[in-house]
Amino acid sequence: MLGRLLLLVLLLTVTISVGVAQPRFDPKERTKELKERLKLDEKQTKQIEDIFIKQSEQMQGMFGGGGDREQMREQMMKLREETNKKVEKVLNEKQKAEYKKYLEEMQSRRQQMRPGGN
């Protein structure tokens, strides 16, 4: 009985975690979040959404290829850096400063999600 309860709690926790984390990877959701946080105008919003869509397509291509995990990790980090530079080109100075804060928060969240990461 206790084992079933623990299994149910674990399953529920995983389901909620996946459901909460998933929208961050959706280009439209990421754009919506930045639009509100950075107070983007319509032109900026469209440009950033296009950047995120392209990044998402490239990442999906990386996952489909299989291969060396370390190499894929390096490619993904490089793609993330390139994407951030493209986004920054669209932003004004005030927005860039806020975007950097946003990226730091995201990095912190990623580290907390890793096993053993605090």
N, C-alpha and C positions, 0 to 999 in steps of 0.2 A: 504494500500500500504506500509506504513512504517512498519507495523507489519510483513508483508511478507518479507521485506528486512531484518529486524532484525532476523527473524527466519532463513533465508538463511545464514546470517553471522554467527549465532550461530552454525548451522549445519556444515558449512564449518570449523569453528574453532575446533569443536569437532572431525571432521574427520581428520583434519591435526594433532591434538594432539595425537590421537590414532595411526595414521600412523607413527609418529615420535617416539613415546614411545615404540611401539611394538617390534622393532628389539632388544632392550636391553634384552628382555626376551628369545630370541632365543639363545640356547647354541652355535650354530655356529657363530652367529653374535658377541656374547660376546667374544668368543675365538678369532675371527678375530681382534676385537678391542684391546684386550690385547696383541695379537701377535705383532701388530704394536707398541703399546705404550711401552711394556716391552721388546721388541726385543727378543721374545722367539725363541728358536730353534725348530726344527720339533718334537723332542721327547717331549719337554715341551708342545708344542701346542697340541699334541695328548692327553697327560695326562690331561691337563686342560679341553679340550673339553669333554673328558669322565666324568670328575668330574661334569661339568655343565649339561651334558645330564642326569646323574643320579639325580642331584638336581632337574632338571625340571620334571622328572618322579615322584619323590617323592612329589613335590608340586602339580602336577596334581592329585595325589592320595588324598592329603589333601582336595582339592577343591571338589572332588567327594563325600566325606564322609558327607558333611554338618556339622551340630552340632554347638557347641558354638564358636562364632566368636573370643572371647578373647583367648580361648584355641588354636584355629587354628592360631591366630596371634603369640602366644608364640611358638608354634611348628615351624612356619615359621622362626621366628627370630633365634631359635636354629639351624635349618637347615642351615640358611644363615651363622651363625658363624662357624658351622662344615665345610661347604663348603669353607669358607675363610681360615680356618686352613689347609685344604687339599691342596688348591691352593698354600699357602705359603710354604708348604713342597717341592713343585716342583721348587720353585724360588731360585735364588741366593740372596745374601744380597742387592745388588743394586736394583734388581727387586722387592724385598720385600718392600723396601722403596718407590718405585714408585707405587706399588700396594696399599700401605696404603694411598697414596695421592689420587689414583683413588677411593678407597672406601669412603674417606671423601667427594670427589666431588659427588659421587652417593648419599650419605646420604643427602647432602645439596640439591640436586635436588629433592629427595623424599620429603623432608620437604617443599620445595617450591610448590610442586604439591598438597599438602594437603590443604583442605579448611581452610583459616585463617592462613596458615603457611607462614612466611616470611623468 
